[in-house]
Amino acid sequence: MILRQPETVEFDPAKKAHRDAFRAFQKRYAWADSPLRFSPSPLYSNLVDQVKDQLLQWYMAQEAVTQ
């Protein structure tokens, strides 16, 4: 049996599909059935904290633009 590493992408909060994948993760706290695999950044201790922080920064920037 040959095992392959799944392809990963950088989380981009501007992409709706990425936000949807995280929303689904929040409902069941599992990435297993997500079609996307996000690559962790060495700046964070884990992927969940990374995505939450990036989402928060993105939403705050969106709000700043509309004011």
C-alpha positions in Angstrom: 0.0 0.0 0.0 1.3 3.4 -0.9 0.3 6.3 1.3 0.3 9.8 0.0 0.2 13.0 1.9 -3.0 14.9 1.0 -2.5 18.1 -0.9 -2.7 21.1 1.3 -3.6 24.8 0.7 -2.9 27.9 2.7 -6.0 29.0 4.5 -7.4 32.2 2.9 -10.3 33.8 4.8 -11.2 35.8 1.7 -12.3 32.5 0.0 -15.8 31.5 0.9 -15.0 27.8 0.4 -12.3 28.1 3.1 -14.7 29.9 5.5 -17.3 27.2 4.8 -14.8 24.4 5.5 -14.0 26.0 8.9 -17.7 26.6 9.7 -18.3 22.9 9.1 -15.3 22.1 11.3 -16.8 24.2 14.1 -20.0 22.2 14.0 -18.4 18.7 14.4 -14.9 19.6 15.5 -13.3 17.3 12.8 -11.5 17.9 9.5 -11.9 14.3 8.3 -14.6 14.8 5.8 -13.5 18.3 4.6 -12.6 18.5 1.0 -9.8 21.0 1.9 -6.7 20.3 3.8 -5.0 23.5 5.2 -1.3 23.7 5.7 -0.3 24.8 9.2 1.9 27.8 9.7 4.9 27.6 12.0 3.8 30.9 13.5 0.9 29.1 15.4 0.8 26.2 17.8 -2.0 24.5 15.9 -4.2 24.8 12.8 -7.4 25.7 14.7 -5.8 28.7 16.4 -4.2 29.7 13.1 -7.6 29.7 11.3 -9.4 31.4 14.1 -6.8 34.2 14.2 -6.7 34.7 10.5 -10.5 34.8 10.3 -10.7 37.3 13.2 -8.1 39.5 11.4 -10.0 39.3 8.1 -13.4 40.1 9.6 -11.9 43.1 11.5 -10.4 44.3 8.3 -13.7 43.9 6.5 -15.4 46.0 9.2 -12.8 48.7 9.0 -13.4 49.1 5.3 -17.2 49.5 5.7 -16.8 52.3 8.4 
